[in-house]
């Protein structure tokens, strides 16, 4: 089945919200937000997330008209940081995995970043999420550090993240 990639817009709010909540339920240790936080947001808050200031965007992957994957990019606004952006919210539904959709989404994010003048795309990934780490490595994201205790899940429970970046000037 063919996958179609495009930027998400106001018409995608309900599908985005549903996929985001599904991602948080399935992999709660992979995201900074909780299901409860996201579920409490109204449609306007989700719509605002789909209309970020440039160069920000949320890209979606569609199969048979259904949103099956997403990836967000958020740019920095300070003059000395405008060359950088943060990759966030990457998720592909389990039934759609292992078919290149994650790689295609990351390629679309890279193309969007390049077109927006971004030179460095950064991300944090749960150190125990081996599949995601392998995907990022295969797409050229290089490790530049670790953040211990990046996410606090509860008293005495933390997630360490591997910090990665894709340098669009060099491809490394």
ROGUKOL-735373 format. One record per residue (C-alpha): residue in one letter; z, x, y. Coordinates in pm, 1 decimal. Layout:
<atoms>
- res, Z, X, Y
- a, Z, X, Y
...
</atoms>
This chain:
<atoms>
- res, Z, X, Y
- x, 0.0, 0.0, 0.0
- x, -91.1, 133.0, 342.8
- x, 184.2, 225.9, 584.2
- x, 137.5, 165.7, 954.5
- x, 337.8, 366.1, 1208.4
- x, 399.5, 253.7, 1565.0
- x, 649.5, 253.4, 1844.2
- x, 894.1, -35.4, 1821.6
- x, 914.0, -279.2, 2109.4
- x, 1086.3, -601.2, 2215.6
- x, 906.6, -799.6, 1943.9
- x, 1077.8, -582.1, 1680.0
- x, 1441.3, -635.9, 1783.3
- x, 1538.4, -857.0, 1488.1
- x, 1368.6, -632.5, 1229.0
- x, 1517.6, -319.2, 1388.7
- x, 1867.9, -468.2, 1390.2
- x, 1838.9, -573.5, 1025.7
- x, 1711.0, -230.7, 913.3
- x, 1973.2, -47.7, 1118.6
- x, 2255.0, -254.8, 966.9
- x, 2110.9, -205.9, 616.5
- x, 2102.7, 171.0, 675.7
- x, 2463.1, 176.4, 794.4
- x, 2577.4, -26.3, 493.7
- x, 2386.8, 189.2, 245.0
- x, 2471.4, 529.7, 393.2
- x, 2775.2, 495.3, 619.2
- x, 2842.0, 871.2, 620.2
- x, 2496.4, 948.3, 758.6
- x, 2533.2, 786.5, 1099.9
- x, 2763.3, 810.8, 1398.9
- x, 2785.1, 432.2, 1437.1
- x, 2959.2, 192.6, 1202.2
- x, 2829.1, -136.8, 1065.5
- x, 3099.8, -319.1, 1261.0
- x, 2999.3, -155.8, 1590.7
- x, 2629.4, -227.6, 1542.9
- x, 2684.7, -583.0, 1416.2
- x, 2884.2, -663.0, 1730.0
- x, 2591.0, -571.8, 1957.5
- x, 2381.0, -858.2, 2088.6
- x, 2002.0, -876.2, 2090.5
- x, 1989.0, -738.9, 2445.7
- x, 2170.1, -421.1, 2340.3
- x, 1930.0, -368.8, 2051.0
- x, 1634.3, -440.4, 2279.6
- x, 1762.9, -178.0, 2523.4
- x, 1776.5, 76.2, 2241.1
- x, 1406.1, 4.8, 2177.4
- x, 1322.3, 59.9, 2546.1
- x, 1481.2, 397.6, 2626.5
- x, 1390.9, 608.6, 2925.6
- x, 1099.9, 844.2, 2855.7
- x, 1062.2, 1048.7, 2648.1
- x, 1283.9, 837.6, 2424.6
- x, 1133.4, 608.4, 2162.7
- x, 1204.2, 442.9, 1831.6
- x, 918.3, 463.7, 1584.2
- x, 879.3, 232.9, 1288.2
- x, 698.1, 238.5, 955.9
- x, 557.5, -93.4, 834.9
- x, 438.4, -200.4, 491.4
- x, 280.2, -545.1, 454.1
- x, 413.1, -632.2, 799.6
- x, 774.9, -544.2, 715.4
- x, 973.0, -268.6, 883.4
- x, 1062.9, -21.4, 606.4
- x, 1151.8, 290.6, 804.5
- x, 1253.3, 411.6, 1147.5
- x, 1324.9, 722.1, 1349.7
- x, 1450.3, 751.3, 1705.6
- x, 1416.7, 1027.6, 1960.2
- x, 1628.2, 1058.6, 2274.4
- x, 1543.5, 1297.7, 2554.5
- x, 1775.8, 1485.9, 2784.2
- x, 1765.5, 1404.8, 3156.1
- x, 1920.8, 1715.1, 3316.7
- x, 1655.4, 1947.9, 3457.1
- x, 1750.0, 2244.4, 3240.0
- x, 1768.1, 2031.3, 2925.0
- x, 1451.5, 1820.8, 2960.1
- x, 1266.3, 2039.2, 2712.0
- x, 1497.6, 1915.6, 2432.6
- x, 1533.0, 1587.6, 2245.7
- x, 1762.1, 1454.6, 1973.9
- x, 1627.6, 1295.3, 1656.4
- x, 1848.7, 1002.7, 1551.8
- x, 1865.5, 700.5, 1322.5
- x, 1619.0, 818.7, 1059.6
- x, 1612.0, 583.5, 762.2
- x, 1365.6, 459.8, 500.3
- x, 1448.5, 166.6, 274.4
- x, 1523.7, 286.4, -81.7
- x, 1234.3, 83.5, -228.1
- x, 993.2, 265.4, 4.6
- x, 1120.1, 619.3, -51.3
- x, 943.0, 906.2, -227.2
- x, 604.2, 797.9, -92.8
- x, 582.3, 1016.6, 217.3
- x, 707.0, 760.2, 468.7
- x, 992.6, 980.6, 592.7
- x, 753.1, 1272.0, 636.8
- x, 505.5, 1045.5, 819.3
- x, 778.9, 919.8, 1053.1
- x, 886.5, 1276.4, 1133.3
- x, 523.1, 1365.5, 1198.9
- x, 494.4, 1071.2, 1439.1
- x, 814.9, 1179.6, 1614.8
- x, 674.3, 1531.4, 1647.6
- x, 347.2, 1399.3, 1793.4
- x, 539.4, 1178.8, 2038.3
- x, 760.3, 1471.3, 2139.6
- x, 462.2, 1700.4, 2196.8
- x, 282.9, 1436.1, 2403.8
- x, 601.5, 1392.1, 2609.4
- x, 638.9, 1763.6, 2686.1
- x, 935.3, 1814.0, 2452.5
- x, 961.9, 2168.3, 2317.6
- x, 1265.3, 2143.7, 2088.9
- x, 1370.1, 1853.3, 1863.2
- x, 1727.8, 1879.8, 1733.8
- x, 1924.1, 1685.7, 1474.0
- x, 2245.7, 1678.8, 1275.6
- x, 2245.5, 1586.2, 906.9
- x, 2534.2, 1527.9, 666.6
- x, 2579.6, 1853.9, 477.7
- x, 2600.3, 1654.6, 149.8
- x, 2275.2, 1462.8, 207.3
- x, 2053.3, 1693.0, 3.3
- x, 1746.7, 1467.5, 12.9
- x, 1747.1, 1443.0, 392.4
- x, 1808.5, 1815.2, 430.4
- x, 1514.9, 1888.4, 198.3
- x, 1288.6, 1655.4, 397.1
- x, 1382.3, 1816.9, 728.5
- x, 1328.8, 2164.0, 583.2
- x, 987.3, 2061.7, 447.2
- x, 893.2, 1933.7, 794.0
- x, 982.4, 2263.4, 959.6
- x, 1330.9, 2193.2, 1092.8
- x, 1530.6, 2518.1, 1075.7
- x, 1908.0, 2547.0, 1041.7
- x, 2081.1, 2689.8, 1347.2
- x, 2441.7, 2605.1, 1269.2
- x, 2702.1, 2372.1, 1126.3
- x, 2939.4, 2135.4, 1297.9
- x, 3259.5, 2095.8, 1101.2
- x, 3420.1, 1757.4, 1144.2
- x, 3111.9, 1617.1, 1317.3
- x, 3198.2, 1261.5, 1215.8
- x, 3548.1, 1125.6, 1166.7
- x, 3542.6, 858.2, 897.9
- x, 3916.1, 792.5, 905.8
- x, 4248.5, 973.5, 896.3
- x, 4184.9, 1310.9, 735.0
- x, 3825.1, 1220.1, 636.4
- x, 3542.5, 1404.1, 808.6
- x, 3174.3, 1473.2, 759.4
- x, 3035.7, 1817.5, 829.6
- x, 2682.3, 1831.2, 963.7
- x, 2410.9, 2088.8, 937.4
- x, 2239.4, 2140.6, 1272.6
- x, 1862.1, 2179.5, 1261.0
- x, 1584.1, 2213.3, 1515.6
- x, 1207.1, 2208.3, 1524.5
- x, 1068.6, 2441.3, 1791.9
- x, 739.2, 2283.2, 1894.6
- x, 638.2, 2598.3, 2081.9
- x, 634.8, 2801.8, 1761.2
- x, 649.3, 2542.0, 1483.8
- x, 971.5, 2697.4, 1352.3
</atoms>
